[in-house]
């Protein structure tokens, strides 16, 4: 096998594989944006800026460098 793969190498040519991502980039405040109901109602649902805005209306501004999990 080759090196371990993972984000951000999946999203950017020449991006780091998971074993090269510094720990300070993967530790931080974490939040969940839940779009499960919308995804169940529409199998082609696309998460967009409105989902983030709705989260912020309820919980406040998303912290800088937050780790955002998307529940579909």
C-alpha positions as CSV (number, residue, x, y, z in Angstrom):
1,X,0.0,0.0,0.0
2,X,0.8,3.6,-0.3
3,X,0.5,6.5,2.0
4,X,-2.7,7.0,4.0
5,X,-5.1,9.2,2.1
6,X,-7.7,11.6,3.5
7,X,-8.9,15.2,3.4
8,X,-7.6,17.6,2.2
9,X,-6.0,15.5,-0.4
10,X,-9.4,14.5,-1.7
11,X,-10.3,18.1,-2.4
12,X,-7.1,19.8,-3.6
13,X,-4.5,18.6,-6.0
14,X,-1.3,18.3,-4.0
15,X,-3.3,18.6,-0.7
16,X,-1.9,17.0,2.4
17,X,-2.8,13.4,3.3
18,X,-4.2,12.8,6.8
19,X,-0.9,11.8,8.4
20,X,0.7,15.2,7.4
21,X,-2.1,17.4,8.7
22,X,-0.9,19.2,11.9
23,X,-2.8,18.4,15.0
24,X,-3.8,22.1,15.6
25,X,-5.8,21.8,12.3
26,X,-7.9,18.9,13.5
27,X,-8.6,19.9,17.1
28,X,-11.0,22.7,17.8
29,X,-14.6,23.7,18.6
30,X,-17.0,21.2,16.9
31,X,-20.6,21.7,15.9
32,X,-23.2,19.7,14.0
33,X,-25.4,21.2,11.2
34,X,-28.4,18.8,11.0
35,X,-30.1,18.6,7.6
36,X,-31.4,15.1,8.1
37,X,-35.0,16.0,7.7
38,X,-34.4,18.0,4.5
39,X,-32.3,15.1,3.1
40,X,-35.0,12.6,3.9
41,X,-37.6,14.7,2.2
42,X,-35.4,15.3,-0.9
43,X,-32.7,12.7,-1.7
44,X,-31.0,15.3,-3.9
45,X,-30.8,18.0,-1.1
46,X,-27.7,20.1,-1.3
47,X,-26.4,21.7,1.8
48,X,-25.9,25.4,1.3
49,X,-25.3,28.8,2.9
50,X,-28.9,29.0,4.2
51,X,-28.2,25.9,6.4
52,X,-25.2,27.6,8.0
53,X,-27.2,30.8,8.5
54,X,-30.1,28.9,10.2
55,X,-27.6,27.2,12.5
56,X,-26.1,30.7,13.4
57,X,-29.6,32.1,14.0
58,X,-30.2,29.5,16.7
59,X,-26.7,29.0,18.2
60,X,-24.8,32.2,17.4
61,X,-21.8,32.8,15.1
62,X,-19.8,29.8,14.0
63,X,-16.5,29.9,15.9
64,X,-13.3,30.6,13.9
65,X,-11.6,27.3,12.9
66,X,-14.6,25.3,13.9
67,X,-14.9,21.7,12.9
68,X,-18.3,21.4,11.2
69,X,-20.0,18.0,11.0
70,X,-22.9,17.7,8.6
71,X,-25.7,15.3,9.6
72,X,-27.6,14.1,6.5
